[in-house]
Amino acid sequence: MKKQQGFSSIIVILMVVAVGLIAFTGYRVYTMMDEQNTNKSSGSTDTSGQVIESAEDLKQAEDSLNESDIESMDTSELDAIEAELL
């Protein structure tokens, strides 16, 4: 009988390499997608506002919001967007 141990070890090595390549490709795709999602979420954040560092800053922000008159705001842009969605 002929010994075929050499071929079976080559097949095992090729299978390990194939699984490794698939795993590496999956990892790279996952990290790229994660980076894109992080960039999208951080891009929409408005960082130009004032930073609240104390209770007084928070009180000033609250007073400013309470002074805003929501009823008199121009909502024509929102109405147009709503009409497009419906």
MDTraj code that builds the backbone (N, CA, C; nanometers):
import mdtraj as md
import numpy as np

residues = "MET LYS LYS GLN GLN GLY PHE SER SER ILE ILE VAL ILE LEU MET VAL VAL ALA VAL GLY LEU ILE ALA PHE THR GLY TYR ARG VAL TYR THR MET MET ASP GLU GLN ASN THR ASN LYS SER SER GLY SER THR ASP THR SER GLY GLN VAL ILE GLU SER ALA GLU ASP LEU LYS GLN ALA GLU ASP SER LEU ASN GLU SER ASP ILE GLU SER MET ASP THR SER GLU LEU ASP ALA ILE GLU ALA GLU LEU LEU".split()
xyz = np.array([
    [0.0812, -0.1180, 0.0000],
    [0.0000, 0.0000, 0.0000],
    [0.0861, 0.1252, 0.0000],
    [0.0346, 0.2262, -0.0665],
    [0.1058, 0.3532, -0.0716],
    [0.0607, 0.4408, 0.0448],
    [0.1555, 0.5149, 0.0987],
    [0.1222, 0.6083, 0.2072],
    [0.0820, 0.7414, 0.1451],
    [-0.0312, 0.7943, 0.1891],
    [-0.0807, 0.9201, 0.1355],
    [-0.0882, 1.0271, 0.2443],
    [-0.0074, 1.0167, 0.3441],
    [-0.0093, 1.1136, 0.4525],
    [0.0343, 1.2515, 0.4042],
    [0.1202, 1.2616, 0.3087],
    [0.1681, 1.3886, 0.2571],
    [0.0546, 1.4693, 0.1951],
    [-0.0343, 1.4031, 0.1219],
    [-0.1453, 1.4736, 0.0590],
    [-0.2466, 1.5218, 0.1619],
    [-0.2736, 1.4424, 0.2626],
    [-0.3723, 1.4833, 0.3629],
    [-0.3208, 1.6020, 0.4442],
    [-0.1912, 1.6086, 0.4701],
    [-0.1387, 1.7238, 0.5441],
    [-0.1420, 1.8497, 0.4577],
    [-0.1213, 1.8356, 0.3284],
    [-0.1303, 1.9508, 0.2384],
    [-0.2740, 2.0024, 0.2333],
    [-0.3695, 1.9111, 0.2287],
    [-0.5101, 1.9515, 0.2264],
    [-0.5460, 2.0256, 0.3549],
    [-0.5009, 1.9761, 0.4687],
    [-0.5282, 2.0430, 0.5974],
    [-0.4658, 2.1820, 0.5987],
    [-0.3447, 2.1947, 0.5510],
    [-0.2777, 2.3251, 0.5475],
    [-0.3528, 2.4210, 0.4560],
    [-0.3952, 2.3736, 0.3394],
    [-0.4723, 2.4580, 0.2478],
    [-0.6059, 2.5002, 0.3091],
    [-0.6704, 2.4134, 0.3804],
    [-0.7978, 2.4472, 0.4459],
    [-0.7764, 2.5534, 0.5538],
    [-0.6698, 2.5408, 0.6309],
    [-0.6398, 2.6394, 0.7355],
    [-0.6107, 2.7752, 0.6724],
    [-0.5355, 2.7760, 0.5643],
    [-0.5051, 2.9012, 0.4942],
    [-0.6336, 2.9628, 0.4390],
    [-0.7212, 2.8823, 0.3792],
    [-0.8467, 2.9327, 0.3223],
    [-0.9357, 2.9925, 0.4311],
    [-0.9483, 2.9231, 0.5427],
    [-1.0293, 2.9752, 0.6541],
    [-0.9680, 3.1041, 0.7079],
    [-0.8372, 3.1095, 0.7164],
    [-0.7698, 3.2311, 0.7624],
    [-0.7945, 3.3489, 0.6706],
    [-0.7889, 3.3262, 0.5401],
    [-0.8153, 3.4336, 0.4438],
    [-0.9596, 3.4830, 0.4523],
    [-1.0526, 3.3910, 0.4665],
    [-1.1931, 3.4295, 0.4795],
    [-1.2144, 3.5096, 0.6084],
    [-1.1537, 3.4654, 0.7173],
    [-1.1668, 3.5366, 0.8441],
    [-1.1050, 3.6753, 0.8361],
    [-0.9890, 3.6869, 0.7741],
    [-0.9230, 3.8168, 0.7613],
    [-1.0057, 3.9124, 0.6750],
    [-1.0611, 3.8608, 0.5662],
    [-1.1451, 3.9436, 0.4791],
    [-1.2692, 3.9912, 0.5542],
    [-1.3314, 3.9037, 0.6286],
    [-1.4480, 3.9420, 0.7083],
    [-1.4136, 4.0469, 0.8114],
    [-1.2993, 4.0323, 0.8759],
    [-1.2550, 4.1304, 0.9757],
    [-1.2334, 4.2674, 0.9118],
    [-1.1678, 4.2699, 0.7946],
    [-1.1419, 4.3981, 0.7268],
    [-1.2721, 4.4659, 0.6851],
    [-1.3668, 4.3890, 0.6333],
    [-1.4958, 4.4464, 0.5933],
    [-1.5680, 4.5017, 0.7159],
    [-1.5668, 4.4265, 0.8257],
    [-1.6326, 4.4711, 0.9485],
    [-1.5718, 4.6016, 1.0002],
    [-1.4392, 4.6115, 1.0029],
    [-1.3758, 4.7334, 1.0541],
    [-1.3999, 4.8514, 0.9615],
    [-1.4038, 4.8289, 0.8303],
    [-1.4321, 4.9384, 0.7369],
    [-1.5745, 4.9891, 0.7553],
    [-1.6686, 4.8987, 0.7712],
    [-1.8075, 4.9388, 0.7919],
    [-1.8230, 5.0116, 0.9246],
    [-1.7541, 4.9660, 1.0270],
    [-1.7597, 5.0302, 1.1579],
    [-1.7028, 5.1716, 1.1509],
    [-1.5934, 5.1903, 1.0769],
    [-1.5338, 5.3226, 1.0613],
    [-1.6278, 5.4158, 0.9858],
    [-1.6944, 5.3651, 0.8835],
    [-1.7881, 5.4472, 0.8068],
    [-1.9053, 5.4894, 0.8943],
    [-1.9563, 5.3982, 0.9764],
    [-2.0674, 5.4317, 1.0650],
    [-2.0243, 5.5330, 1.1697],
    [-1.9032, 5.5219, 1.2193],
    [-1.8524, 5.6171, 1.3171],
    [-1.8375, 5.7543, 1.2540],
    [-1.7873, 5.7601, 1.1319],
    [-1.7713, 5.8880, 1.0630],
    [-1.9055, 5.9531, 1.0358],
    [-2.0059, 5.8751, 0.9988],
    [-2.1383, 5.9308, 0.9717],
    [-2.1989, 5.9891, 1.0977],
    [-2.1896, 5.9158, 1.2079],
    [-2.2518, 5.9651, 1.3304],
    [-2.1779, 6.0849, 1.3874],
    [-2.0464, 6.0883, 1.3752],
    [-1.9730, 6.2025, 1.4280],
    [-1.9827, 6.3229, 1.3364],
    [-2.0090, 6.3014, 1.2076],
    [-2.0216, 6.4120, 1.1134],
    [-2.1483, 6.4924, 1.1338],
    [-2.2528, 6.4303, 1.1885],
    [-2.3784, 6.5006, 1.2056],
    [-2.3871, 6.5726, 1.3394],
    [-2.2889, 6.5560, 1.4244],
    [-2.2909, 6.6194, 1.5553],
    [-2.2431, 6.7631, 1.5433],
    [-2.3193, 6.8541, 1.6013],
    [-2.2829, 6.9954, 1.5995],
    [-2.1968, 7.0244, 1.7220],
    [-2.0690, 7.0476, 1.6990],
    [-1.9774, 7.0745, 1.8102],
    [-1.9481, 7.2220, 1.8257],
    [-2.0190, 7.3062, 1.7536],
    [-1.9920, 7.4494, 1.7619],
    [-2.0648, 7.5153, 1.8776],
    [-2.1484, 7.4424, 1.9485],
    [-2.2253, 7.4983, 2.0595],
    [-2.1398, 7.5208, 2.1826],
    [-2.2024, 7.5830, 2.2787],
    [-2.1342, 7.6138, 2.4032],
    [-2.1275, 7.4883, 2.4905],
    [-2.0165, 7.4692, 2.5574],
    [-1.9983, 7.3543, 2.6451],
    [-2.0484, 7.3901, 2.7841],
    [-2.1291, 7.3017, 2.8416],
    [-2.1821, 7.3244, 2.9755],
    [-2.0839, 7.2642, 3.0752],
    [-2.0266, 7.3501, 3.1580],
    [-1.9253, 7.3061, 3.2535],
    [-1.9694, 7.3215, 3.3980],
    [-2.0793, 7.3910, 3.4224],
    [-2.1233, 7.4110, 3.5601],
    [-2.2756, 7.4175, 3.5639],
    [-2.3293, 7.4210, 3.6843],
    [-2.4736, 7.4299, 3.7017],
    [-2.5261, 7.5626, 3.6484],
    [-2.4467, 7.6686, 3.6597],
    [-2.4889, 7.7984, 3.6088],
    [-2.5001, 7.7965, 3.4565],
    [-2.4055, 7.7295, 3.3893],
    [-2.4132, 7.7159, 3.2438],
    [-2.5409, 7.6417, 3.2040],
    [-2.5745, 7.5384, 3.2800],
    [-2.6953, 7.4615, 3.2524],
    [-2.8194, 7.5481, 3.2715],
    [-2.8199, 7.6286, 3.3757],
    [-2.9322, 7.7190, 3.4018],
    [-2.9475, 7.8206, 3.2884],
    [-2.8366, 7.8745, 3.2385],
    [-2.8419, 7.9700, 3.1279],
    [-2.8980, 7.9030, 3.0017],
    [-2.8577, 7.7812, 2.9755],
    [-2.9084, 7.7091, 2.8590],
    [-3.0584, 7.6832, 2.8737],
    [-3.1007, 7.6465, 2.9925],
    [-3.2422, 7.6220, 3.0169],
    [-3.3237, 7.7497, 2.9984],
    [-3.2739, 7.8608, 3.0516],
    [-3.3438, 7.9890, 3.0358],
    [-3.3541, 8.0288, 2.8891],
    [-3.2455, 8.0061, 2.8146],
    [-3.2457, 8.0391, 2.6727],
    [-3.3501, 7.9574, 2.5969],
    [-3.3603, 7.8295, 2.6296],
    [-3.4598, 7.7446, 2.5648],
    [-3.6011, 7.7835, 2.6048],
    [-3.6199, 7.8214, 2.7301],
    [-3.7528, 7.8614, 2.7763],
    [-3.7986, 7.9911, 2.7104],
    [-3.7045, 8.0768, 2.6715],
    [-3.7389, 8.2031, 2.6073],
    [-3.7779, 8.1842, 2.4609],
    [-3.7405, 8.0727, 2.4015],
    [-3.7715, 8.0474, 2.2607],
    [-3.9216, 8.0275, 2.2442],
    [-3.9776, 8.0928, 2.1451],
    [-4.1196, 8.0796, 2.1163],
    [-4.1365, 7.9837, 1.9995],
    [-4.1705, 7.8625, 2.0304],
    [-4.1807, 7.7578, 1.9286],
    [-4.2974, 7.7850, 1.8346],
    [-4.4025, 7.8423, 1.8853],
    [-4.5224, 7.8655, 1.8045],
    [-4.4970, 7.9639, 1.6906],
    [-4.4046, 8.0577, 1.7086],
    [-4.3815, 8.1582, 1.6052],
    [-4.2712, 8.1192, 1.5070],
    [-4.2173, 7.9989, 1.5201],
    [-4.1106, 7.9550, 1.4307],
    [-4.1659, 7.9288, 1.2913],
    [-4.0831, 7.9522, 1.1889],
    [-4.1200, 7.9272, 1.0503],
    [-4.1081, 7.7777, 1.0220],
    [-4.2184, 7.7156, 0.9927],
    [-4.2188, 7.5706, 0.9715],
    [-4.2411, 7.5343, 0.8260],
    [-4.2219, 7.6272, 0.7342],
    [-4.2483, 7.5980, 0.5928],
    [-4.1552, 7.4897, 0.5381],
    [-4.0292, 7.4897, 0.5826],
    [-3.9364, 7.3857, 0.5366],
    [-3.9791, 7.2486, 0.5867],
    [-4.0207, 7.2418, 0.7136],
    [-4.0659, 7.1150, 0.7683],
    [-4.1928, 7.0668, 0.6993],
    [-4.2819, 7.1594, 0.6658],
    [-4.4042, 7.1222, 0.5943],
    [-4.3717, 7.0653, 0.4571],
    [-4.2750, 7.1236, 0.3877],
    [-4.2353, 7.0747, 0.2563],
    [-4.1761, 6.9343, 0.2653],
    [-4.0934, 6.9109, 0.3647],
    [-4.0340, 6.7783, 0.3833],
    [-4.1421, 6.6763, 0.4162],
    [-4.2348, 6.7166, 0.5009],
    [-4.3443, 6.6267, 0.5391],
    [-4.4290, 6.5912, 0.4171],
    [-4.4543, 6.6894, 0.3321],
    [-4.5335, 6.6644, 0.2116],
    [-4.4623, 6.5679, 0.1181],
    [-4.3302, 6.5775, 0.1079],
    [-4.2534, 6.4866, 0.0233],
    [-4.2602, 6.3436, 0.0767],
    [-4.2572, 6.3293, 0.2072],
    [-4.2584, 6.1961, 0.2666],
    [-4.3943, 6.1298, 0.2546],
    [-4.4976, 6.2077, 0.2537],
    [-4.6323, 6.1498, 0.2437],
    [-4.6662, 6.1343, 0.0998],
])
top = md.Topology()
chain = top.add_chain()
for i, resn in enumerate(residues, 1):
    res = top.add_residue(resn, chain, resSeq=i)
    for name in ("N", "CA", "C"):
        top.add_atom(name, md.element.get_by_symbol(name[0]), res)
traj = md.Trajectory(xyz[None], top)
